[in-house]
Amino acid sequence: MASAVCFLFVFVCAFAAQTLSISGHDFIHIDDLRNNRLGFRTTIKHIDAGKNLTRSELIRRAVERGNFRYKCRQSGTSLVKPGSFEYLMNVGMGTPTKYFSLVMDTGSDLNWVKCGISTQEQTFYPANSSSYYNDVSCSSKFCNALPESYCSDDICNYSYGYGDGSGSIGILAKETITFGTSKKGRYIKVQNVTFGCAEDWPGFEGDINGEGLIGLGRGALSLISQLQEPQFSYCLTPLLESETSSLFLGSYARFLPHGPVRKTPIVRNPSDSTFYYISILGIIIGRKRLHIPPETFALNPDGSGGVLVDSGTTLFYMPDSAYDLVEKELTELIKLEQYIPHNETETAGLKPCWTMPSSGKYSFPKFILHLNGTYIELFRENYLYEAIPGVQCLAIAPSHDSFSIFGNVAQQGYLVRYDLAREEYTFVPTNCKGI
């Protein structure tokens, strides 16, 4: 089984140039989407949203999933790992439409859904009952883009493996997909989306990992590549809040809220086309620029090192030498009593931690990232977690390697836009609950 991708968001789309209309719904003409005339917004939710979990449990679970993904990357395997996902989006499939919670991730390409006959315990996609379902032929460019496939009666069969032995096995197919749009309750349907109709999914049993994957990576099989859509954006609300987050595609991704606009180039990894990287040139804490050598965060010609931008990893991981300087400077500047956890699970292994004053107010030092061409601020919520009431813990961890991961905590409270035509990110500080 091929050891492909190790990040997450999975789905695959190719669209026919024809428009349909059904009462109560809007259908997108694919050329309109590609020409930036149409687009859509859909909500995404944290995988633990709505569960009866305490603050400590929410943080512990998120950190454990993030650590799982980080270790996957550290071992050089795919970032897609069962149980390591963070965000889900509700996606309708087929006609008549059935809805599924699919994992969203910027670090993977193949989109797939669990196919079969539904049970009381779990819902599956019923391929045979959909009027627009079609198998993909072996000569399709999408079949050729798979790392491993074989032909049976001119139907493209795939086996998509991940580094830990998990994977998705089934038939490549096309279907009509339904996405939510605005809060007005409208929906957008797009025809002929190419995806994996999984007949087996070793390592992904049960519903803890969602009912499939939707990919926003850069590879040929991803939703973004198949839409030929040069822009998408998202705005992630904090883990400990109940509000949903938002994903924008097409013309909707051109929207930028009021606020300081910061742009920096998207960096390509020469050894892997899927992942998105960012260039960090330095870190400023308080008024001090830390003495971090420029090569610390650099992406090397062999594909090692660099800073991955990953919505599916919780913390901000950085090389040990940089982490040590960050921890040392924060410890010197934060004049609060350090909190010593009673055990590892109390603060999800996060450290150091500080006890807040009884007033609940404290002015934490500014944390600035120097990126290529700009600076962005990590606000308190981007680099500290209130692991237990009244205790703030550092949401940054050492990677024990040369690579870094810019995780979702550092991105929360920002609208983050990916512009693949201009090869640049845009960051705008935003109240993500209000857009």
N, C-alpha and C positions, 0 to 999 in steps of 0.2 A: 504494500500500500504506500502511495507516495506521501512523504511528509511535507505537506504544503504549508499553508498559512498558519500563524499563531495568534491572530487578533480576532476581532469580532464585529459583526453586523452582517447578516447574510441574507441574500436575495439575488436574483439575476433578472435583467430585463432587456428585451428586444421588442420593438413595437412596430406594428403594421401601420402604414399611412392611410388609415381610413377612420372615419368618425361615425359613431353610433349615438343614438339618444334613447334614453329610457326615462320614463316619467319619474321625477324626483331625484335624478342623478345627472351629473355632468360627465361627459366622456371627453378625454383630451385627444386631440389630433396630435400625433407624435411630432410632426413638423412644427406645430405651434410651440410645443414645449422646447424643442431644440432651438427654435429661433427666438427664445426668450419672451414669447408673447403670453405664455400661460405658465402656471406653476401651481404648487399646492403647499399647504402647511398641514402637518399631522402631529399629534401629541405622542410623546413617549413617556413612559413611567419607569421609575426605579423598580428593579426586580422584587424588592421587599416592600413596596408600597402596599398599604392596606392590611399588612400582616400585624398581628397583635404582638409586637416586639418592643422591648424597652430600648431606650437610647443606647445603652451599652451593647445590647444584642445586635442592633442595627449596625453599629460601627464595627463590632467584632466580625460580623458576617461579611461586611464590605471589605474590610482589611484582609480577611482570610482569602476571599476571592481574588483580590488584587495581588496578594502574595503568590497565589497559585499561578496567575498569569505571568507575573514577573519571573518566577522560577522557570516557567516554560520558555520564556525568551532567553533566560540565562543559559539554558541547556541547548539553545540553538534550534529548538523545535517550534511548531506552530503555536500562535497565541490563542487559538481557539481551544479551550479546555472545558470539558463538562464541569459545571458548577462554578465557572469563573466569570459569569456574565453580569452586567450591571443594569442595562436598560432594555426595555421591551417596547415594541410598537404593535398596535392592533391593526392587522392587515386582513382585508377581505379577499378571498380567493374563489374563483369559479362563478358559474351561473347555474342555479341560484347561489348567491353569495354566502359563504360561511367564513366566520372570523377566527383568526388565530393570533396568539401572542408570539411574535417572532423577535428574537434577539437582534438588537441593532449594534453594529460595531464598525468603526472606521478602519479596523485592521484585518479585514478578511474580504474575500471576493465571492465564493460560491454561495448562492442563495438556495436554500432547500427547506422543505416542509415535510413533516412526518405523514406519510400516506397510509391508507388502510381503512378498515371498518372501525368506527368509533365504539368505545365501550363506556360503561358508567364512570370509569376512572379517568378516561382521557379521550379527547376529541382528535380525530385524524382527518386528513384531507381526503374526501372520497372522489378520486380522479374519474372513476367510471360514470359518476352521476352528473358531471359538469358538461354543459353543451359546448363550451369553447375550448376544452382540453385537447391538446394535440401532442403526440410524441415528437421529439426532435430527431431528425435523420442523422446518420453517421457522417454525412458529408458537410454538416453544418459547421460554421466557424466556431460556434460555441462548443460543440463536441470536440473539435480539434484543440480548443483552448484548455480542456481538462488535463490535469496531470496524468490521469489514468482512466482509460475508457476502453470499451470493446463493443463490437457490433453484433446485434442479433435481429435478423429480419429487417435490416436497415433502421433499427431503433438504437439510439445512442444510450448504452448502459454505462454507468460511471461508478467508480469506487474512489471516494475522496477521503484520504487518511490524514490523521493528525499525529503528532509526534509521540503521544502516549498510547497509541494503539486504538484510540477512539476514531470515529469517522461517520460518514454518510454513504450509503450504498443504495443505488436505485436507478431510475430512468430519468434522462433529461427530457423536459417537456416545456410546452408553452401554455399560458393561461391568461385570463383576464384578471387583473388585480385591482382591488379597491383601496384607495387611501383616503383618510379623513382630511378635511381642509380646515376651515375656520371654526370658531366657536358658534357660528350660525347653523351648524349641523349639516353642511353640504359635504358631498363626497365626490372624489374624482376617480374615474375608472380608466385604466389603461390596458389595451389589448396586447396579446402576444408577448407576455413577459416570460423569459426563459428561466427555468428554475429546476432544481433537483427534486423529483418526486421520490422521497426516500422510502425504501421498503425495509431497510434495516439501518439502525443508528447505534452501533456499539458504543457504550460509554455515555449515551445520552438518554438512558431509560428514565421513565417517569416524567413529570411535568415541571420539575425544579429548574430545568434548563430552557423552558419555553417549548414551543411546538415546532421550532425550526429556527432558521437564521436569516438575517438580511444584511448584505455586505455593502459597505460604502468605500471599499478599498480602491486601489488604482488599477487592478488587474482587469483583463478583458471580460471576466464573468460578472463583475460587480454591477449593482444597480446604476451607479453613476456612469460607468463606461458604456453600458448598454443604452442608457438614455442619451448618451453623447451630451450630457448636461454639464457645462463647465463650472457651475456653481452650486454649492449647497451650504447650509449653515445650521447650527443648532444653538440652543440656549438652555443650559442645564441648571435646574433649581437645586438648592442644597439637599443633601441626603436626608436630613432630619426634618424636612418640611414635607407636607402632604401634597403640595401642588405638582401638577405634571409639568414636564419640560416640553420643548417644541423643536421640531425638525422642519426645515424649509427647503424646497427644491424648485427649480425653474425660476421664473421671474420673481417669485416670493423671496428667493435668496438674495435679491438685489436690495431688499429692505435693510436699512441700517437705522437703529434708534438714535436719538440725540445723545451726544456724549463724545468724549475724545476718541478719535479713530486712530488705531495703531496698525500699521501694515508691515509685514516681514515676509521674506521669500519662503516658499515651500521647498524643502530640500529633498532631493531624490537619493535613494539608496541604489548604488550601481549594481548591487547583487540581488535586489528584490524589488519588483515593481509595485507591490501591493501597498507598502507602508508609507506613511507621511512622517517626515522629519522636520525639525525646526532647529535653527542655529542660535544657541545661547553663547554670547561672547563674555558675559560676566554677571556677577551678582552684587548688588548694593544693599546693605542692611543698615538702617539708620542713616548715618552720613558717611559710612565707610564702604569703599569698594574692596571686596575681599580679594586677596592675592591668589587668585585661581589662574593657573596657566591657561592660555587660550586653547591648547590642544585637549584640555580635559573633556570638553563637550563636543569635540570635532568628530564628524563622520569620516572614517578612513576610506581610502580607495578600495580596500578589500571588503567593505560593507560593515566592518566592525565599528563599535563606538557609536557616537551620534545620540540625538535626543528624539525618541519616538513620541509622537502625539497620539495618545490612545484614550478614547472615551471609555473603554472597558476595564482599565486599571484604576484603582482608587487613589493611591498615593503618588507623590512626586518622588521618583527614585533617581538618585544621582551617584556618581562615583564616590567612593569612600573619602578620597582626599578633599573633594568639594563639600561633602556632607559634614565632615569633621570641622571645617572652617565655619560653615553655617551654624552648626550646633554651638560651637564655642562662642561665636559672636552673639547669638541670641541669649545664651546663658549669661553672658556678661551684661547685656543691656536690659533684660527683663528682671526688674527688682521685685520679684514676688517669691514667696516661699515655694521651693520645689516640692512637688507631691510625689511620694514614693508609693507606687501601687502595692496593694496587699498580695496580688498575684498577677501573672501575665494576662489573664483574661479580663481583669477589671478594666484595663484601658486598651484592650486589644493589642497589647504589645507595643503601643505607641509610647515614645519617650524622647526627650524629657517632658515632664508635665509640671504645671504650675497651678497653685491654688489661687483662685480669684479672690479679691477683697470682698467683704460682706456687701458692699454697695453694688457689686457686679460690674463695676466700671474700671477700666484700666487702658491706658494709651500704649498699645504695643508698637514696637518699632516698625518703620516702613520696610517693606521687602520689595526690591525692584529687580526685575530681570532685564539685563541689557541684551536685546536681540539684534539681529542684523538689520540695521536701519532704524531702529526704534527702541523704546523702553516701555514695559508694561509693569504695573504694580500688582503684586499679589496681596490682596487685602487680608485682614486677619482670618476670615473664613476660608481663604485659599491655602493658608499654610499652618493653621491651627484647628484642631478638632476639640469640641467640648465633649470629651470622652465620657465623663460622668458629670452630673450637675455641679457647677462651681469649679471644675478642673479643666484647664486647657492643655492639650498635648500637641506636640509637633507632628504635623501630617506630612512629613518628609522622611525618607528612609534611605540608608546606604544601599547601593546596588551590588556591592562586592564584585564589581566588574567594570569594564570600560564604557558601558552603555548607560543611558538614562531613559526614563519614561516620564513624560509630562502627562500625569493622570487627570482624572475627572474632577477631583477636589480643587486642583489648581485652576481649572477651567470654569468652575461654577460661578455664576454671576457675570459671565461674559457672553455676549453673542459672538460666536466664533464662526467666521465664514471661510470656506475653502474655495478659492478661485483657481481652477485648473488651467484656464486659458492664460491668465497672467502669472500663474505659478506663485501665488501669494496667499497668506492668511490675512484676515482682518479681525482685530479684537476690539470690541466696544463694551465697556462696562455697562451692564444692563440689569434692571429688575426683571428677571426672567419670568416671574409670575404674572407680569402685566402685559406680555406681548402675545 
